[in-house]
Amino acid sequence: MMRLAAACLALFLTIAATASAQVAGSPSGMIAISPREELAQHQRMEQAFAALQPQRRGVVDTYVLSVGFWDEHVFQHEAEGAAAVLGQRFSAAGRTLILTNGEGPGTPRTYPGARPYQLASAIGRLGEVMDRNEDVLVLFMTSHGNPDGSMAIQEQMRTRFALRPQYLREALDEAGIKNRLVIVSSCFSGAFIPALQNENTIILTAAAYDRTSFGCQPERDWTYFGEAFINQSMRQNRPLLDAFSTAKMLIESWEARDNVRPSLPNASVGAQTQVIQGAMTGRVR
């Protein structure tokens, strides 16, 4: 489960070739996380794992994993907000994990970090806790996106990686989790669809594989996609796919107002995903 695959080192929006996740001595000049910080990261992760409620036999439980990969306010806030809304809609109290890379140097860290191996570790632990054939995993990820389809990852403006769609697919497959709802809020996020789609998976993305998305300025609380889909449509207690359609219309209106090229949010809905859609029974209070 902890196999490290395509974690990458490079500059923002040009993260490219496959590399080890270890950054010490990197020619890009990035500085590795200190041993003290690594220990704190490990402790936060173990505390989060220990707080997870076990699955209930004969009940379709939903586990929510919400991840903010870039160390700016907009992505941490969006990950927090998505965890809250999705946790309520899927009745996932006690079954929600948040991973973020904070809001930059000098800001307090509340959650476990969100580097590739930490994401894989969290997915692996959820696969151990949940009923992998019966329960549902809701995975929400937010960050900047790269033109090659990967998600950009930065921690404390020092360490940079990329999350490639195939790495995520391998982590999910190794965890053995069958029912998956994957929501990707980033530029070029439609690139995740070919790698992840199957009959038991729903994938919702903020943009087509060749389009940028909008609203990722650091001072914002939500990206356009997060605002439209999570903060507005999902709060209206609509069914999942109705909420996505409503969000698309909102985003189209904002992009027309801003006179920008449409992001074209994408959806892939597997033929055997009724259990995922049926799991969304909670209401946002």
N, C-alpha and C positions, 0 to 999 in steps of 0.2 A: 504493500500500500504506500510505503514511503519512498518508492522508486522515484528518483528525480529524473525528469525527462527534459523537455525543451524550455528550460528557464534561460533567459537571455540577458546579455549586458549590452547597452547601447544608449544613444541619446534619445530624448523624448521625441516621439513620432517617427523615429527611424530605427527603432529596435529591430534587429534583424536576426543574425545567424544563431543557430542553436549553441548553447553554452551551459556550463555548470552554474548552479545557483550561488556558488561561493564567489564573493566579489573582492576579497582581500587581494591587493596587488593588481587589480584590474587596470589595463591601460587607459580606460576611460577616466581614471582618477577618482572613482567612487571610493568611499570609506566604508569598511565593513562595520556592522553593528557591534558595539562593545560586548564583552562577556557579561557584564552586569545587565545590559539591556536584553541580551539573549535569555538570561535567567528569568528576568521579569516577564518576558514574552511567554516563556514556557510555563511559568506559574499562572499567568492569566488564562492560558489555554487549558491547563489542567482544571482550574477552578470552573471554567465555563463547561467543560466536559462533565465534571462532577455534578453540576446543577441540572443536567438534562434528565427529564422524566423518562422512565422506560415506556416501551410500547405496551399496549393493552391487548391481550389475546381476544380475537374476534371483533376488534374495533379498528376501523381505518383511521390511524393517527397520521397527522401531518407534521413534519419537521421542517422548519424554515432556517435557511442559512443565508444571511445577508452580508454582502462583502463590498467594502469600499477600498479600491486598490490604490488610489492616488491620494497623496497626503495634503489635501485641501479641504476646507470647510464644506464645500458643496457636496463632495463625495461622502464624507463621514456623515453629514446630516441626512443625505439621501439614503444611505445604508441604514441609519437608525430609524428614519421615518418608514422606510419600506418594511423593516422588521416589525414595527408596531402595527402597521395597517395589515400586512399579510398575516401576521400572527393572529390578529383578531378575525380576519375573514376566514382563515383556515382553522380556527380554534386551536392554535398551537401554543397556548400558554404553557411555559415550562419545557417547551420543545423548540426553542429558538436560539440560534447562535448568531452573533455579530462579529465579524472580523473587519478591522480597518487599519490603515497605516497612519492614523492620526490626522492632525491639521498642520503639520510642519514642525520644525525644530523649536524646542522650548515650550511646546504645548503639552498639557498632561495627557497621558495615554489611559484610556478607559477599557479598551478591548484588546483581545489578542491581535497580533499583526496579520497582514494579508499578503504574505509572499507565496509563491507557488506551492512550496512544500507544506506551508501552513494550511492552505486551502485543501490540498490533498489529504492532510492529516485529519482535518475536520470532516471531510466527506467520508473518509475511512471510519472514523469513530461513529458517525451517524449510521453508517451501514451496519455497525455492530449493535447499536442500541435499538434501531427500528426493526420491524418485520419487513425484510427487504422485498418480499413478494406482495404484501398486503398494503403497507403504508405508502405515503406520498412524501417525496422530497420537493420542496420549493426552494430553488436557488436563485437569488437575486444578486446581480453583480453590476457595479457602476464604476466608471473610470473614463479617462481618455481612451481613444482607440487609434490604432495604427493602420495605415493603408494596406498592410499585408494581412489584415483581419485579426491580428492579435490585440489583446487589451494591454495597455501600458500600466506599469506598476512602479510607484516611487514611494520610498519610506524616508521621512525626515530629510528630504532633498539630498539624500546621500546614496542610497542603493536603488538601482533601477533594474527591472526585469520585464519580461513580457509573458503573458498567458496566452498560449496558442490553443485553438479549438481542440486539436487532437489530444493535447495534454489533459484537458478537462474530460474529454470522452474516455480516455484511459483510466482516469481517477474514478469516474462514475462506474465504469465497467468493473474495475477491480473491487470496488465496494459492493457490487452485486445489487445495486438499487434499481428496481424495475420501473416504478412509476415516478416520472420526473417532469417537473415544470421548471424550465430554465428561462429567466428573464434577464436580458443583457442590455444595459443602458450605456451605450458608447457609440462613437463614430464607427462606421464600417462593421457594425455588429452582426449584420446579416451573414457574415462569413462563418458564424458559429453554426448556422443551420445545417449545411451538408454534413458536418462532422458529427452532429448530435442527434439528428432526426432518426426516429424509429417509431414503431406502432404504439409504443407506450410513453411517448414523450411529447410534450408541448413546449415549443420554443417561441418566445416573443422578443423581438429586438427593436431597438430604438431607430435603426436605420437599415437600409439595404447594404449589401456588401460593398458597394462602390459609392456610398453617400455618407456625408458627415451629418451628425446631429448637432443640436444647439442648446444653449443655456448652461454651459459648463464653466462660466466665470467663477473664480474662487469665492467671491463674496455672496453668491446666490445660495439659497437653501435647497433648491431643486433644479435639476436640468429640465428642459422642456418635456422630455419623455417622462421623467419621474413625476413632475408636476401634473401632467395630463393624465397619466395612467394610474399612478399610485395615489397621489395626494388629492385628486379630484374624482376620477371615474370609479376607482375601487372604494372610495369612501361613500359612494352613493348606493352601495350594496347591490350593484348590478352583477349578473352572471359574468364569469371570467371573460369570455370572448366578446360579450356585449360591451364590457368595460374597455376592452382593447379597441374595439371599433369606435367607441365614443372618443377615446383618447386620440386616435388617429385623426379624427375630424378636428379636434381642438388644435392639435399640432399643425395641421394643414392651414388653419386660420391664422395661427401665430406666424408661421413661416411666410404666408402671403403678405401679412402686415409688414414683416421685416424685409420683404423682397429678397429672400434667399432661396437657393435651390432646395427643393423639397427633400426631406430625409427619407421618406418612404419606409416607415416602420413595417417590419415583416412578421409574419406568423407562420409556423408550421405546426399542424395539429395531427398527431398520430391517430390511426383508426381505432385504437384500443385505449383511449384516454378518458373514458366516461368516469372512471374512479377518481381521476384528478379533478374533473369539473364538479363531480358530486361532493367532493370533500370540502368545497368552499361553501360552508353553511353558516358561518358566523357573521355577525354584523358589527360594523364600526360604531362605537359609542361616542 
